[in-house]
């Protein structure tokens, strides 16, 4: 009662207009080659691009990782498991 739910909806999904105002939409999809590199190189690439996250293949583990900039100025590393 009185609480809002937020979600993600791909373009083309039908929903009531009043609900669409509260839902974030995926408006762009990007595909790119993932280059093997060290975590340090990924941090440099991320800074050069001016992004707050960077997806790369960790050359130490041969797995896809996501490096991100934390609010405290440090970095975080996401190592997904499939």
C-alpha positions in Angstrom: 0.0 0.0 0.0 1.5 3.2 -1.2 4.9 1.7 -2.0 6.5 2.0 -5.5 8.2 -0.9 -7.2 10.9 -0.2 -9.7 12.0 -2.7 -12.3 13.6 -3.0 -15.7 11.6 -3.4 -18.9 13.0 -4.0 -22.4 11.6 -1.8 -25.1 8.5 -3.1 -26.7 7.1 -4.6 -23.6 3.5 -3.6 -23.0 2.5 -2.1 -19.6 0.1 0.5 -18.4 1.3 4.0 -19.0 1.1 4.9 -15.2 3.4 2.0 -14.5 5.8 2.9 -17.2 6.6 6.2 -15.5 8.0 4.2 -12.5 10.0 1.6 -14.5 13.6 2.0 -15.8 14.0 0.9 -19.4 16.9 -0.7 -21.2 17.5 1.9 -24.0 20.9 0.8 -25.4 22.7 -2.5 -25.8 26.4 -2.5 -26.4 28.5 -5.4 -27.7 32.3 -5.4 -27.7 35.3 -7.8 -27.7 36.7 -8.6 -24.3 40.4 -8.3 -24.2 42.5 -10.4 -21.7 44.5 -8.1 -19.4 45.6 -7.7 -15.8 43.4 -6.0 -13.1 45.9 -3.1 -13.1 45.7 -2.7 -16.9 41.9 -2.8 -16.6 42.0 0.0 -14.0 44.2 2.1 -16.3 41.8 1.5 -19.3 38.8 2.4 -17.1 40.4 5.6 -16.0 41.5 6.5 -19.6 37.9 6.0 -20.8 36.5 7.9 -17.9 34.1 5.1 -17.0 33.1 3.9 -13.5 33.2 0.2 -14.5 35.1 -1.9 -16.9 34.4 -5.5 -18.2 37.5 -7.5 -19.1 39.0 -11.0 -19.3 41.3 -11.4 -16.3 44.6 -12.8 -17.8 45.4 -14.4 -14.4 42.2 -16.5 -14.2 41.0 -16.5 -17.8 37.5 -15.4 -16.6 35.3 -12.4 -17.2 35.6 -9.8 -14.5 34.0 -6.4 -13.8 36.2 -3.8 -12.2 34.3 -0.8 -10.7 35.0 2.4 -9.0 33.6 2.6 -5.4 32.2 5.7 -3.8 35.1 5.7 -1.4 37.5 6.1 -4.4 38.8 2.6 -4.3 38.1 -0.2 -6.8 35.9 -3.3 -6.5 36.3 -6.4 -8.5 33.4 -8.7 -9.5 34.3 -12.3 -10.3 31.2 -14.0 -11.6 30.9 -17.8 -11.3 29.0 -19.7 -14.0 
